[in-house]
Amino acid sequence: MSGHSRWAGIKHKKGLIDAKKGKTFTRIVRELTIAARAGGGSPENNPRLRKAMDDARAANMPSDNVKKAIQRGTGEIPGMTFEEISYEGYGPAGAAVYLTGTTDNKNRTTSEIRKMFSSHGGNMGESGCVGWMFQAKGQLVVEKAVWTDEDKLMTVALDAGAEDIKTDDPEVFQVVTAPADFDKVKKALEAAAVPLASAEVTFLPSTTVPLKDGAARQLESLLDELENHDDVKDVYTNGDIQG
């Protein structure tokens, strides 16, 4: 899978470093606003807002931008209204694709996403058509090149409430948690000085579909175009792009 490590194949998402700064800022501002609107403006009591603020710091977003985005969410200052969206469908070879995002014009976004599916050998389906294949899980990734003590990782993670530690990937360990236990496990790993390559609540597929050659390239093209859409936040697939 060109340009992506194997563990990133399930949740196919461009990192903050790879994205254009302007687009990255736009997505983070929207997430800050929606998170604050949904759970209040205090990061101590709002895990989603806390994660968005962490992303803002990682992207070097000015603190004033963060403050104003949160204030728009809490209604302290006026601003554009965004709504959360999700779409489901099938890519090449029947691979399931599930994506989330935000928009200020749902009709426009729906039309554009539908066209992307159809132009890459897929089709956008009805709500629920593939969503049942994915489960919300906390996922914390540790690179084996920088952390070799598997026993300590397992002890710390499981004691903190992790559900599973996957070790079969030659490049990384994957710590899987229930969404409610994500923060607790993350804090425990950080306290034990375990370096995290990534840490987020994501959607993991119950099964995967192996893809090669033309179907693999076609799915990658679809995922890349979806990710580059301004209104799309995250894209998930059960397509396992090989080779």
N, C-alpha and C positions, 0 to 999 in steps of 0.2 A: 504494500500500500504506500505509494510514493508520497513522501513528505509527511507521513504520519506514523507515529509509533503504533505498535499493535494494540496496546491497551486503549488508545484513543479511537480505535475503529468503531467501537460500539456507540460511543457518544461522539459524533463527528462534529467537532467544533473548533473554529480557529481561535487561537489564544489571543490575549490582549496584545502581545508583542507583535503578532503578525498582522493585526488589523490596522487600518488607517486610524490615526488618532481621533480625527473628527467623528468618524462613525462609532468608534469605541466610546467616546464621550457621550454621544447621543443615546446609545443603548444604556449606558450606566445612569444617565440623568433620568431616563424613563423608569428604570428599575428603582432608583431612589424614590422617585415621586410616588410610584404605585405601592412600593413597600411601606412608605410612610402613611399613605392613605389607608392601607389595609390594616396596619398594626401600630400606628402611632409613630411619633418622631423620636422616641428614645431607643437607641440601639441596644441598651442593656435589657430591654423588655421585648425586643423585636429582632429575632435572629435573621430574618430576611433582610431587614435594613442593615444590620451589622455586616452581613455578607456583601451587600452592595457597597457599603462604605469601604470595606477591605478592597474590593475591586477598584474603587475610585482611587485609593491610595496607590495601588499597584500600577495604575495607569498615570500616576502623577497628575491627577485632576486637581485644579485649584480648589482650596477649601471653600471659597466663596460660592463656587458653582455647586458644590455638595450641599452647602447650607440652604441655598435658594431652592434647589430641587426638593429637599425635604420640606421646606416651608410651603412649597406649592402643593405637596402631598397632604400636608396637615391643614391646608386652607388658610394659612397665615398670609399668603400673598397670592394674587390671581395667576392663572397660567392655563395653557392648553390642556384639554382633557383627553387622556388616553385610556383605552380599555384593553384588557388582556385578551389574547386570542390563542387558539390552538387549532391545528389542522392535522388531518391524518390521511394517509394514502399508501399507494403501492408504487415502488420503483421498479426497475428492470428485474426480471426473474422472480417477481413477487416479493421482493424485499420490502418489509414494512418501514414506513417513514412517519415519524411523529415530530411535530415542531410546535414551538411556542413563541410568542412575541407580544408586541403592543402596537396599537394603531390609533390614529385619529380619524380614520375613514375605513371601516370594515369592508364595505362593498368594493372599494378600490383594491385593498389588499387581497381579498378573497379571489378576485378576478386575476390578479397578477400571479398569485401562488398556483392557481389552477392551471394557468398557461405554462408555468415552469414544469409542473408534473407532466403535462401532455407532450411537451417538446423534448422530453428526455426519456421517452418510452415508459412512462408511468401514468397513473391517474389518481386524482384526489378523490377520496371516498367520503362517506358520511361520518359524522361524529361517532366514535366507538368502534369503527371498523378494524382498527389495529391497536387502539389504546390498551386493550385488555392484554396485549402481549408484553407490556412494559410495567414495571413496578417502580415506584418512587423509593430510592435508596440513597443513603449517604455513601459516598465513595471517596476514599483517601488513598492516594497513590504515592508509593515510596520507591524510588529508583534503587535497584540492587547495586548499581555501580557506586553509590554513595552510602549505602547502609547494608551491612552484611549479617547483622545479628538477627537472624530470623526468629530465634527463640524469644529474645527480649521483645521484639515487635509483637509477637503473638501474645505474650504474657500481658503486656501493657494494654493492648487493644481489647483483648477478651475480658480482662478485669474491668475495663471501663464500659463494657457493654456491647462490643462489636459482635455482629452476627457471624461473620466469616472472614477469613484471611486467605485469599487466593494466591498461590505461589507458583502456578504452572507456567506463567509467562516468563521467558528468560530475562526480560529487562526490568520488570517491576513486581512489587508486591501490591495487591489490591485489598484494602481493608473495607469491608462492606458493613453498613450499619442500618438500623431502622432510622427514618428521618428524625424521629424524636430524640434519638441518642447521638446524632451526628456531632453536635457541639461538645458534648461530654467526652466523646472519644477523641475528637480533634484536640481539645485542651490537654487531655492526658498524654497524647503523643508529643505535643509541643513541649509539655513539661518534662518529658523524658528525652528531649533534644533529638527526636526523630525528624529528619528533614522531609517535608512533604512537597512532592512535585506538583500535586494539585489536591484540592479538597473542596467538595461541593455535594449538594443534594441533587441527584440526577435521576434519570429513568433508565433502568437496565432491562434488557429483553430476557424473556424466559427461555427462548431458543434463538439460535442464529441460523442464517442462510449463507452458505459459502458461495462467493462469487469470484469468477476469474475472467480474464481476457476482456472481450467486448462488453459484457454485462457489468463487469467491475468498473471499467472506465466510464460507462454510461451512468452508473450510480454515483460515482465520484463527481461527475459533471453536474448531476442534479443537486447533490448535496452542496457543492461549492456555490452554485447559483442561489440556492435557498439561503445559505449562510450570508451571502453578500447583499441580500435584500435588507433595506433599512429597517423594516418592521419586524424582522425575524431575530429572536434572541438566541434560542437553542434549537438544534436539530439532532434528532436521535434516529437510529436505524438498527435493525437486527441483521443487516447485511454485513457479512464478514468478508471484507475485501482482501483477497489473497494474491500473493505474487507481486 
